[in-house]
């Protein structure tokens, strides 16, 4: 018996089992270690940014699972005319109320500075429960599906607003905000790319299975949110920002002191006895506002292309391709462009953001005009890729301007306000896309018009601001 065992007391069958188990386990543990090493590199692990990157990847994976389920229900499962009616109903029942709720989300979350981890966990848990609710209604496409979808949108937006506010708290030494946002965004894109085919595979099993998958993912995200560092919940030195103008040239009043301490959370007064006005984004110069205008054009274009091309390519697929393949080609092109723009944003972080925003807006406008004049399969795919590329790069540049021009005590609130405005622009673009006749040249002309309006409103101001330089260069 003793000779049949090794020195550690294990028999040959047990050793064989361990070997097989290790062989099966190694690919998963190796992948997990590789992901952890990538997300925690360059100090991101020590600062807590790595955990936020992983949380955002979970968020992207769960959202795309729900998207797959809803798209199959309101779009692919019925004829085109009925699908347009369903999507129009989806916009009316979900997007219209969301447009009214979106401006409230930012100010509401501003009042919860000490509960950001709980807010993100709550947004994850809410979507997990809503996914289960929709799983029973997704097969029939009943009206009860739409209020649940609205809840998913609101929860997703709430997570996004809080996540934008959290990033500045988790910057590693030597990291710029735009570089950190690039990492977070890229993780979400990669997770979306991995989860989308998995969701499509679950859809073949049953219409509710992608939603079950989303529920499991969001429950994991709920737990992961509480692993973020405690400093995420700190609101030290923060105040709320507003996108309204009070006195543009009035210097920001210093917080009053009482017994040597700041009167945080209380209304301070100036020496003249007047109540201190909370600083707004317009008090830091025109760059941020013009950047928001340009980004709103990009976001409106995104919403427009998603809905318009979804119906156009279903009715008129790309040459030699089915409707599903045509949509896949444009979707992949947009995703690749978005990933490239995100990656390039980190490389261009030291360049002038005003010039970058103006340049990519002009580039997107040029491609849209070419797509309208020379409408073809190639030009549609090129516009999708360019829209993804320019939207990502323009948004990262806007983040850089907010970091540079907005005082630290209102910077996180500024991100919340800008995200809300950009989401509203996406809703408007989507509404235009769903209501437009299915004519390719007309659609590309409207896309060019959206970008032209954004360029007319913002490019001149951006270039003028770039020549003058930042009036408040708070970040090198």
Buried (B, 14 or more C-beta within 10 A) or exposed (E): EEEEEEEEEEEEEEEEEEEEEEEEEEEEEEEEEEBEEBBBEBBBBEBBBBBBBBBBBBBBBBBBBBBBBBBBBBBBBBEEEEBBBBBBBBBEBBBEBBBEBBBEBBBBBBEBBEBBBBBBBBBBBBBBBBBBBBBBBBEEBEEEBBBBBBBBBBBBBBBBBBBBBBBBBBBBEEBBBBBBBBBBBBBBBBBBBEBBEBBBEBBEEEBBBBBBBBBEBBBBBBEBBEEBBEEBBEBEEBBBBBBEEEEEEEEBBEBBEEEEEBEEEEEBEBEEEEEBBBBBBBBBBBBBBBBBBBBBBBBBBBBBBBBBBBBBBBEEBBEEBEBEEBBBBBBBBBBBBBBBBBBBBBEBBEEBBBBBBBBBBBBBBEBBBBBBEEBEBEBBBBBBBBBBBBBBBBBBBBBBBBBBBBBEBBBBBBBBBBBBBBBBBBBBBBBBBBEBEBBBEBBBBBBBBBBBBBBEBBBEBBBEBBEEEBEBEEBE
